[in-house]
Amino acid sequence: MKAKDTSLLTFMKNATQSIIPIYQRTYSWQLEQCAQLWQDILHAGASAG
């Protein structure tokens, strides 16, 4: 897998499928982590403006 820099909007528009490595699959998200991710997405969208 090759990583590259991209904006969130470009990623969301172009990504049809994402691959999550096996070592990250066991991570369990709680409501707090989901809320933080959503706030980060909103902040990124507002500052891309």
MIGUVEX-998370 format. One record per residue (C-alpha): residue number from 1; residue in one letter; x negated, y negated, z. Coordinates in steps of 0.05 Angstrom, whole numbers, plus 5000, padded with zeros to 4 digits. Last residue first. Example, Ala and Ser with C-alpha at 12.3 -4.5 7.8 and 13.67 -1.06 7.14 Angstrom:
SITE/k/r/east/north/up
SITE/2/s/4727/5021/5143
SITE/1/a/4754/5090/5156
This chain:
SITE/k/r/east/north/up
SITE/49/g/5274/4461/5055
SITE/48/a/5219/4509/5070
SITE/47/s/5221/4483/5142
SITE/46/a/5294/4501/5150
SITE/45/g/5286/4570/5119
SITE/44/a/5226/4587/5164
SITE/43/h/5265/4563/5226
SITE/42/l/5325/4605/5207
SITE/41/i/5282/4666/5196
SITE/40/d/5245/4655/5262
SITE/39/q/5311/4648/5299
SITE/38/w/5335/4714/5267
SITE/37/l/5271/4749/5288
SITE/36/q/5278/4723/5359
SITE/35/a/5350/4747/5363
SITE/34/c/5330/4816/5339
SITE/33/q/5273/4820/5389
SITE/32/e/5320/4800/5447
SITE/31/l/5375/4848/5425
SITE/30/q/5326/4906/5431
SITE/29/w/5284/4935/5376
SITE/28/s/5254/5005/5384
SITE/27/y/5187/5017/5352
SITE/26/t/5184/5090/5329
SITE/25/r/5184/5070/5256
SITE/24/q/5121/5028/5261
SITE/23/y/5071/5086/5260
SITE/22/i/5108/5118/5202
SITE/21/p/5096/5058/5157
SITE/20/i/5159/5019/5136
SITE/19/i/5168/5017/5061
SITE/18/s/5213/4962/5035
SITE/17/q/5263/4969/4978
SITE/16/t/5297/4920/4931
SITE/15/a/5249/4864/4948
SITE/14/n/5252/4807/4897
SITE/13/k/5300/4756/4927
SITE/12/m/5284/4770/5000
SITE/11/f/5209/4769/4988
SITE/10/t/5213/4705/4948
SITE/9/l/5254/4673/5003
SITE/8/l/5206/4696/5057
SITE/7/s/5147/4667/5020
SITE/6/t/5092/4713/4996
SITE/5/d/5022/4732/5017
SITE/4/k/4999/4801/4994
SITE/3/a/4993/4871/5023
SITE/2/k/4973/4931/4982
SITE/1/m/5000/5000/5000
